[in-house]
Amino acid sequence: MKEEKAILALADGSCFTGKSIGALGEAFGEIVFNTSITGYQEILTDPSYNKQIVTLTYPHIGNTGTNSEDMESPKIWSSGLVIRDLPSEKSNWRAENSLNEFLRSFNAVGISDIDTRKLTRIIRTKGSQSAAIIAGKDCSEKKAIELAKDFPGLLGMDLTKEVTISKKHLWKGEGTRPKTALKRFKVSALDFGVKSNILNTLYSLGCDITVLPATTPAKEILKSKPDGIFLSNGPGDPDACKYAINSIKELSEAKLPMFGICLGHQLMALAFGAHTEKMKFGHHGANHPVQDLKSKKVFISSQNHGFTVKEKTLPSSLEITHKSLFDGTIQGLKHKTLPAFSFQGHPEASPGPHELNYLFTSFLKDMETFHG
C-alpha cells in the first residue's frame, strides 16, 4: 500500500511531519504521552482514553501485532496514535492482525516516524494541550493547527455518557471461575468507561456483576439489593459528572461496601466533599511507583489519569492510604467510618504483576464483613 503523509499539530503551533498509519482522515483531542513498553492494544481500547491522542514513548510499537483477546472494550476509544517506528512485520504466536490493520479496522488515525522524544519534552514542559492529526492528501500544517486549536480541552468535559453502556447487563465473564471462588457476592458496577479486565478480575474472585449505565439513579441500583458497589474507571473531568456524584452520595447512605478505581476514585472523593484539579500532563504508563502508607510497601502500578484529588480539600471523613512516589499526589483513599475505599491507578493491569490484587480481595472482605 502506498505510504501517505501525515501531520501532527499542537495548539501551541508545534508541528511534526511523518507517515500515516491506520486510516486516512482527521483526529483531534488532548495529547498525552504514555511510557508503557507493551500494552498498546489495551491502551487504545481503554475508554479512559476517549478524546485523547496517545503518544507512546517507547520507540518500537506494533512488534507483537494485535488479537481479539486483549481488547479492553469492543472498539478503539483513543482519538489518535503517535509513535516513532512501526515494525514492518508482526511477530507473536497470538497475533491475528498487524497494528496497522487493527487501526484501519476501527477507522483510527495515527502517525509514525516523528521525534516522539521531542514531542514528550514539549508536553512535559508546557503540559497536555489540544492537538490534531491529519493523514492523507489534504493535510497541511495550517489546517492541522486550526483543528488543534478548535478542540476545547478536557476541563469541564463530561465524557462518561459517551462511553457508558445504554442498558444494564449481567457480566458473563471471560474464562472460567476458579473452584476456590465459592463465596458469591452480588456487585453493582457503575460503568463510567469500565475495562473488561477489571470486571474479569472481580468475576474470577467470585462476584456476580451487574454492569449499569453511568446515569443509573441510586434508588434503582439499591432495588437489586447488591452486596457491594463498584465505581469504574473512565474519561473526562470528574467534576462534570454531577449525576454520578449525587448517586454516590445516596449510595453511601446505604453504607454498602464501595470500591472505586481511577475516575471512580475521583468521583467517590467528590461525593464525600473533596475537590479535584487538572494535572499538568497527568500520569500515563505502567511503571509508576505507589506507596501503601500503612504497610510502607511500594508497588509498581499502571496509571492513566489527567485529574487528581486535591489533598488540601479532603474532608475529615477521608484518609489517604496510598501516594505516588513520582509527585506525591493521592493514589488511594479510605472512608474512616464507612466500608468505602478507592485507588487512582489500575490494579488489574498487572505491571507488578499481581501485587495490587489485595485491593480487590479487600473489597471482598468488606462485603463478607458487612453481610456477616
N, C-alpha and C positions, 0 to 999 in steps of 0.2 A: 504493500500500500504506500502511496506517495506521502512523504513527510510534509506536514503543514506547519506553518509558522504560528507561534502563539506569543502573546504579550501579557505580562503581569504588571499591573499598575497599582500603586498605593495612593491613598488620598493626599499624602504629602508631596506627590509628584514624582516619586521614585518609580522607575520603570525597568523591567527586565525582559529581554527578548530570548525566547527559547523555542523548543519544539512542542507541538501539540501532542498530548496523549489523551486517550479516551475519545469522547465525542467532540465534534466541532460546535462552536457556538459561544455563548457568553455565560459568565458566572460572576457572582458578586457576594460579598459578605464581610465579616470581620476576619482578618488574617491572624492566625496564631501559629506557633511552632510547637512541635511535639518531638521529644528526644528519644522516643522508643526506637529500638533497633528492629524489633519484629512487631507483628500485630497490626499491620496496615489495613487488612481486611476488616478486623474488628473495629478499628478506628473509623473507617469510612462508613460502616453500618451502625455506628452508635448514634442514636437520636440526639444525644447531648451535643453533637457537632452540627446540628441544624443551623443554617445561616453562617457557617464558619468555613473559611478556606484554610485547609491544613497544610502547613509546611513541615515536611519530615526532615529532621536534621541529619539523620543517617544517610550517607551518600547513595547506597545501592538499595533501591526499593523495587520489589517485584520478583526477587530471586525465586521464591517458592510458589509463585502463582497464587491462585485462589481456588476455593472449593465451597460446596454447598453447606458444609458442616460448621464453618467458622463465622457464620452470619450472626450478628447481634440483634438484627431486625430483618424484615423482609426486603429492605432496599438500602441504597446509599443515601445517607442524610447530609453528609458534608457537601457544602456548596461547590467545592473545588479541591484539587490536589496539586501540590507543588513539590517536586523532587529534583534531585541533582542528576541521577542517572537511572534509566530504565534498562535493565538487562535484556539482551536480545532473545534469551531463552529462559524459560522457567525450568526449575529442576527440583522436584519433590514428588514422592510417590503418591501423595494425597492430592496433587494439583489436578484440577479439572479444566481451568482456563487460565490464560495469562492475565496479568493485571490490566493490560491494555484492553483485552476483550471484556473483562469484568466491568471496567469503566464504561465502555461503549454500550454494554447490555442495559445499563441504567441511565444512559444518556448523560453521563457525568463528564464534566470538562476538567482537563488538567494541563499542566505544563512541566516539561523536563528541561535538562541541560541549562540550568541557570545557577548562579552562585548562591546556594542556599545559606552558606556561612555569612555572606554579606547581608542577605535578607534577614537572617536571625538577629544579627547585630543591630539592624535598624529597629526591629520590633523590640528588642531588649532596651534600647536607648530611648526610643520615642513612645513605646507602648503599643499595644494592639490597636490597629486602626482599620478603617474600611479599605477594601481592596477589590480588584476585579481582574478576571482573566478573559481574554478574547482569543479564540482559536479559529483559524481559517483565513480565507482570502480578505475579508473586510476588516482585519484588525489594524488598529492604529493606536499610537501612544495617546493622542489627544482624546480619542473616543474612550479608551480604557480608563484614563484619569477621570473623565467626566462620569463614567459609570461608577467608579470607586467613590467619588465624592457624593454621588446621589444616595448611597446606602447610609441610613441614619445612625447605624451602630446598635449595639445590643442593650444599652442602658434604657430601661423603661419598656423593653420589648417582651411581651408575653408570647412565648413560643410553644408552651406545653399544649395548647389547643391544636397546634399543627401536627404534633407527633403522637398524641394520645389515641387510644382506640376509640371507636364510636359506640361499641356495645360491650357490656361485661361478658366475660367468659371464664371457664374453668381451665387453668393451665394443665395441659396433659403431660408435660414433662418430656424431656428428650433423654433416652436411655432408661435403664431400669433402676428402680428404687432399691437400695441395699436392704438386705434382710435385717440389718441392725436398726433400721428406721421403723421401729414397731409402734412408737407413740405417734399418733396423728394429731396435728393441730390445724385448725381452720384459720387461714390467714387471708385477710382482705388487703390486696396490693393496689394502691393508687398509682396509676400509670401516668407519670409525667414525662415519659420517654424511656421506659424501662428496657434494660438489656436482657436478652434471653438467658445469659449465663447466670445472672443474679437469680432469676426465677428457678433455673435448674438447680442452683445450689440449695435454695430453700426446699425445693421438691425432694432432692436427694436426702435431705435431713428429716423427711417425714411430714412435710407441710402439704396440705391440700389448699391450693392457692386459687382464689377468685380474683382475677385482674379486672379492675374497674376504671372507667374513664376519669380523667383528672378532675372533671367538674362534678363528680358524684357528691350529692349532699351527705352530710354526716348521718342524718336520720335514716337514709336509705342504706348506708353501709352497716349501721348497727342493727338493722332489721334481720340480717342473716346471722346475727349473734356470733361474730368471729372471736377466735381466741387471741388474735393479735392483729395489729395494723402495720403494714409496711409502706413506707413512703419512698418512691423510687427516684432514681437519677433523672435528669432531663436538661433541656437547653434554656437559654434566655435569662432574663432578670427575675430573680425570685420575688422581689418586692412587687412585681407587676401581677403576680398570681393571687390576687386578693381572695378569690373564691376558695382556693386551696388553703390559704392561711386561716380563713374563717372556719372551714370544715375541720381542720386540725385542732383548732381551739375547742370546737364542740366535741370532737372525738376524745380529747384529753380529759373532758369532764366525766367520761365513762370509765376512766382510769385503767383502760386496757393496755397491755404491753404494746409499745410502739418503737419501731426501728426505722431510721431514715438514712439514706445514702445519697451523697452528692447534693443535688437540688433538694431532695427530701430532707437532708440535714439542715440546709439553709431555711427551708420552709418551716421546719419544726422550731428552729430558733426564733424566727419571726413570730410564730404563733404564740410563743411564750414571752414575747416582749423585747427581743433583741433587734438589732438592725444589721443590714448587710451593706456592702460597698463594692464598687467595681475595682478590680485589681489592675495593676499597670499592664501586665501581659499574662497573668494567670499562671496556673500550673497545668502542664500537659506533658505527660511522659510516664514511663514505667520504672523510674529509678529514684523516686522521691523518698527520702528517709523521714519517718514519722515516729515520734516517741510516745509511748504509753506513760503518762505522768505518774501513775500509781506503781507500776512494776519497774519503771525506768528502762524497759526494753525498747530497742529500736527496730522498727520494721521497714522493709522496702515496699513501697506502695505504688499503685497505678493511680494517676491523677488526671482529671480533666474538668477544670472549672475556671471561670473568669471572674467570679464573685466570691466574697468571703464574709463570714460573720465578724462584725466589729467587736473586738474584745471589750472595749470600754463601755459598750452598750448592754452587756449581759445583765439580765435581771438576777436577783439574789437566789432565785429558784434553780438556776442552771450552774453547773460546774464544768470546767474544762477537763477532759480526760486525755486528749491527745493534742500534740502540737507538731507543726512542720519544723524540721531542723534546717530547712533552707532559709526560711524567713520568719519563723516564729508565729505564723498565722494559726488560727484554730483549726484542728483536724477532727476533734471529737468533742461531743457534749453529752451530759447526762443530767436528767432532772433529779433534784435532791429528794423529792418525796413520791414521785410517780415512776412507774416502770417504763420510762421513755429514754432512749438514747439515740445518738446519731454519729455518723462518720462521714467526713468530707470526701475521702478517696474512694476507690473501688476495690473493696476487699476480695471480690470474687475473681479479679483479673489475674491473680496468681504470679506476680513478678517475684514473690518471696521464696517459694511459690505458694505455700499454703499457711503461712504463719499468721495471717489475719482471719483465718476461719473461725477463731474464737469469738469474733463479733456475731457471727450467725448462731453459734451454739449458745451465746449469752442471751440472744433473743428467745431461743427455745426454752432456756432455763427460766426466763422471766414468765413465759406463758405457762410453764409447768407449775411454777410457784403461785402464780395468780389464780390458776384453776384447781390448785390442790392436787 
